Amino acid sequence: MIYWRCKRPCLWAGFDSLCSLSAKKVQELKQMKKTKNGNEKVSNKNEAKKNGGGKFGKKVITLEKDEIPTHFYNVLADLPFQLDPPTGDLSILPKIFPKAILGQEMATERFIPIPDEVRELYALNGRPTPLQRAEKLEKAIGTTCRIYFKREDTTTTGSHKQNTAFAQAYYISKEGYKNVATETGAGQWGSALALACNHFGLHLKVFMVKCSYDQKPGRKTVMKFYNAEIVPSPSNETKIGRELQKKFPGTSGSLGMAIAEAIEVAKEREDTVYSLGSVLNHVLLHQTIIGQEVKKQLEKIGEKADVIIGCVGGGSNFGGIALPFIPDKLKGADIELIGVEPREVPSITAGPYKYDYGDTGKQTPLLKMHSLGADFVPPAIHAGGLRYHGMAPIISALVVHNLAKAESYSEEECFKAAKLFAETESIIPAPESSHAIKGAIEAAKRYKNKTIVFNLSGHGLLDLASYEKALHL
Ligand SMILES: Cc1ncc(COP(=O)(O)O)c(C=O)c1O
C-alpha cells in the first residue's frame, strides 16, 4: 500500500479510499496528545464539530470524503417553467453523444445517482473541496459582508472541469467507445478531460482555441502528460476548420470554432464521440456537486448564503454552485444568484435570448439561449474559457425568469481584482475566476452584513504569462 501526503491543507489522498480514515486517525492522535482524559477529548470534539471542523473550522470548512454528494441534482425537476427544447436537426445528437449522456440531457428526475467509480475518482482528485473565508480581502475592501469562496482550484487539474470530465469519460468508456474529441479554451477543460480519458484508457483529441494554444503552453504540457493529442483551432484537419480559416483569415479562434471541429470529427467517425465541457444540461447537472457541498459547508458553520456568484463562459461552474440553491429560492429564500461575464464577451448582458447554434460551424441543433451570434469572434482576452458566444440554456432561462442575474466587467477590472485577491488571500486565481472575484467585491461593497459565496473555479498558476502581460508585472 502506498500513501502520500498532499500539500493542500486538510486534504489527504491515498489508495484503497482510506484517505479520510487516515485523516481522522491523525486528528484523533493529535487530540489525544493534547488532552489528559477521555471526557475532555469528547467535549473538544463536539466543540470542533460545532465550529465546522476545529480551530480553523470557521475559516476553512472541510468535508469528509464520505460527504461527497451521492447524486447529481437536476434543477429541471424543480423549475416552475419548462425550458424551450432544442430545435432544428436533432439527428446529429445520437451520432456524437453516448446514450447515457443523452439520457441525462433530457432527464426529468430530481436526483441522478453518481456511479461509485466516479465518486471514488472525485475522492482521489481533491473532492470534497474546501470552502474558505476571505477575511483579509473583506478587510482590504472594508466590507461588513462575509465573503466565502469554494476552492475548485484545489482539484488535481486545478479547476471545476474534472467534475463533469470524470462522469463523461466513465459513461463513454462503459458504452465501449475508444476515442473522444473535444474543444478547449484556456486548456482547463482539455486538461481535465485528458486526465479522465487517460484513466479510462480513451484516446482524446483536443481542438484548442488558437490564441490560448499560444498564450497557455503549460496547459498543453498537462494534456500531453495525460496522452491527449492537441490541435490548434481552427486547423487544417477538418473541413470546417479550413473553411473558417478562409472566412476569418488570421483568426485567433474561438470556442465556437473549436467545438465545430470536434463535432465534425465525432460525426464522421463511428468509434468517436464528442464531449462538451459546458453549456448543456448534463454538464451543469454534473457540476451541481459543487453547490451541494457548499450547502453542507455553510450548514456546518450556521451560515446562510445571501449572494452566490460564479463567472460565466458557457455557464457550468456558475450553474454548479448556484442550481442547488434554486429550491430554497423558489420556497422564498432571499438569495441572489449572479453570473459574471467579460464585458468583451457579454453573452447574457448584451446578447438577445434566441434560438442559435452552439458552434460556429452551425452543425448543432438550435438552442434557446442568450447569444452574441454563432459567427461572433470574441477578442483574444486572456480568460480563454469565457470566450463563448452563447450561454447555457438553463442559465439563460433563469435570467429570463428573474431567478438569476448577470453582470459584466472588463478584463482590466477583473485582473486588478485577481491581484488584490492574491495579495490578500495568497491564491492566484484563473483569469476566468477573476470575474467571480470582481463580482464578489462589488457585491460586498454594495451590501451590509450579507454572506457572499463565490466559486473560485480554478487557479491561475498556468496563466502567469497572461497576468505578466496584462498587469505589467
Ligand atoms: C477556470 C475556469 N473557470 C470558468 C470557466 C468557464 O466555463 P463555465 O462557464 O462552463 O464554468 C472555465 C472554462 O474553461 C475555466 O477554465
The ligand as an SDF file (V2000), in Angstrom:
LIG
                    3D

 16 16  0  0  0  0  0  0  0  0999 V2000
  -11.2310   28.0680  -14.5040 C   0  0  0  0  0  0  0  0  0  0  0  0
  -12.4270   28.2290  -15.3710 C   0  0  0  0  0  0  0  0  0  0  0  0
  -13.4940   28.8610  -14.8740 N   0  0  0  0  0  0  0  0  0  0  0  0
  -14.5960   29.0550  -15.6290 C   0  0  0  0  0  0  0  0  0  0  0  0
  -14.6590   28.6190  -16.9430 C   0  0  0  0  0  0  0  0  0  0  0  0
  -15.8750   28.9190  -17.7390 C   0  0  0  0  0  0  0  0  0  0  0  0
  -16.6360   27.8090  -18.0420 O   0  0  0  0  0  0  0  0  0  0  0  0
  -18.0480   27.5990  -17.4010 P   0  0  0  0  0  0  0  0  0  0  0  0
  -18.8200   28.8670  -17.6140 O   0  0  0  0  0  0  0  0  0  0  0  0
  -18.6120   26.4630  -18.1200 O   0  0  0  0  0  0  0  0  0  0  0  0
  -17.8340   27.3230  -15.9590 O   0  0  0  0  0  0  0  0  0  0  0  0
  -13.5750   27.9440  -17.4980 C   0  0  0  0  0  0  0  0  0  0  0  0
  -13.6390   27.4350  -18.8660 C   0  0  0  0  0  0  0  0  0  0  0  0
  -12.7120   26.9520  -19.4310 O   0  0  0  0  0  0  0  0  0  0  0  0
  -12.4370   27.7550  -16.6840 C   0  0  0  0  0  0  0  0  0  0  0  0
  -11.3610   27.1270  -17.1710 O   0  0  0  0  0  0  0  0  0  0  0  0
  1  2  1  0
  2  3  1  0
  2 15  2  0
  3  4  2  0
  4  5  1  0
  5  6  1  0
  5 12  2  0
  6  7  1  0
  7  8  1  0
  8  9  2  0
  8 10  1  0
  8 11  1  0
 12 13  1  0
 12 15  1  0
 13 14  2  0
 15 16  1  0
M  END
$$$$
